[in-house]
């Protein structure tokens, strides 16, 4: 085990060697918290942000002038299937961290799944959600078209808790599709308690707009819940607001995708008409640009307890996007992931600095 850890540590040091050491100067900084934009510089060293704000670059430092450009945290996409190959092309949209498994088919052997990405990094950072459908099939086998027994639900919970120990950020349940569609409230309650046990978030695609039962389950289990919806009706918003007043840690987003299913987005309270992150940035009806960036960065990071992603501040990994405030729909000009330039002048580089997060 020590040999493996040493090997991984050596790889981490090598990854830092790929990172840029430079200063982004004259940028318009939107930090992902919702606060008003400011003018300033950002220093990147060894993959992390080491200075941010108004400061004078040192003599001899490499400078990248981003005057007139927005400098923001990398975007976080919650809506991805379990295949990491589908997220590599998202860097042009500004995605720097992708959650895998939102379709409910993610693995429960998290360490086994993630280890290859430690040794052979991806372009973007990846985080994992355990699949409800996966653990249901594991416990019930082909006989899943029925209610689970209390013993079966408990064994599912045990698998889920172990996945949390291995670094899963939560459980993804898609009640629209088999086999999770056969789940009873009792089974869902057992699993919600499992999510709460390791401090994860229960990510749910409801069967319909009747979300009250799911919110009640989350309240009783003391679990955080994130609802993935086709639209946010007034009734759903009222149910969420009531649940929050009752102490439920509840959030919701709506998602859409192209007919080819190639472009996903996951945003909190956003228009259902946009089909990509840059297009959403262009929608003036959505909110101020500061609020829009927060929905793409700080809010999803906070929903899943990602303390070092979704923001711009000293000491955290340099996941940074740079784009024009006038034409955001044209995509990103620069994208840095863990301090490494993966998109330059709108074109991908060969770098693969992504980390398997857990």
C-alpha positions, 0 to 999 in steps of 0.5 A: 500500500505504501508503494502504491501511495508513493507511486500516486504521490510521484504522479501528483508531483509530475502533474504539478510540473505540467501546470502553468506558472503565470499571472492573469493580468487586468481581468474582470474577476467574478469569483463564484460567490455572487459578489460584484465583479472586480478588476484584478490579477490572479497568480497561478503557481504549481496548479493553485491560485496563490494570489488574487486581487490588485497586486504587482506581478514580480519581475520575470513572471509570465503574464497573460493579459486578459483585459476586457475578459471575464475571469471566473471559476470553472463550471461544474456539470452535475448532469452526466452519465457514468462514462468519462469519455463523454465529458472531455469535449465540455472544456470548450463550454467551460466545464472543469469538473463533471459529476458522473453517474447522474443517470443512476448507473454509476458504480458502487466500487468507487475506488476501483472505478477511480484508480485508473484515472489517478494513473491516467488522468482525464482532461476534466476533473471527475466526481462520482455518484453511486448508482441506485440502479447499480446497487439495486441490481447487485442486491436483487439480481434479475428479480428487480421488478418488485418491491425490495424487502427490508433486508435487501434495502438494508444491504443496498444501504451497506453498499452505499455507505461503503461507496461513501467511504471510498469517496462517492459524493452521493447517490443518484436515483432515477425514478423514471427508469428501471430498476429504480422505478420499482423502489418503494418509499421504504427503500428510498428512506433506507437509502436516504439514511445511508446518504446522510450517514456519510454526509453525501447528497441524494441526487434524484430524478423524480417520477413526476412533479410530485416531489413532496414525498421525496422531500419528506423522506429527505427530512426524516432521514436528515439527508441533503437532496438535489432534485433534477427536474424538467421544469420548475413549476410554482407548486414545486418551488412552493414544496421546496421552500416549505421543506427548507423552512422545515430544515431540509437541505434541499436544492433543485435544478433543471436540465436540458440537452440537444437531440443528440444528447451531447450537451448537458447542463446543470444549473440552479433555477435557470431557463429551460431553453438554453442548451449549453453553458455559454448560451446560458451565460448569454441569456440576459433574462437569467440574472446578473452575470455574477448570479449566473456564474454562481449558479454554474460554480459556487452553488453546485459545489456547495450542494455537494460539499466541494470546498476547493472547487467552484470559486476563486480564492487563494490556496485552491486549485486553479480551475479557471475560465476566461471568456468575453462578456460581450459574446459568451455564446461563442465559448471560452477563450482560455480554460485552466484545470488544476492550473494547466491550460487545456483550452487556448484561444478556443482550441483544446491543448493536449494536456490532461490535468483532470483529477479523480475527486473523492 
